[in-house]
Amino acid sequence: MPPLWESFYAWLEQLNPVKRSKLEKAVIYAKKHKETLRNYLQDGRCEISNNAAEPLPV
């Protein structure tokens, strides 16, 4: 992966966000979805939004 990607995750490891803060939630999300986010970056065909997968309102 690009050096920026590795730097981002190294930076995440150094963070110590306040418990139950929005930053903590974002850090946990990024760590939990590291592989999924990596796949997204590797395939330029991936959509940034999942709106196409959402059902239309009735």
Phi, psi and omega in degrees: 000161180298151179303327179298320178298313180295322178296320179300312181288331174294320178296319179302320181295335181275344183288149175224072185291157177297137180303139178064016178275166177295325178296317179299317179299319180294319180295314179299317180299312182297320179292318182294327185252025184304312182293319179297316179295323178297316178300320179300317181290332183279339183244105182294350178278347182293138176279145178281342182242150175256018182304326181295335181273347182279140177291149177287145178294147182263000000 
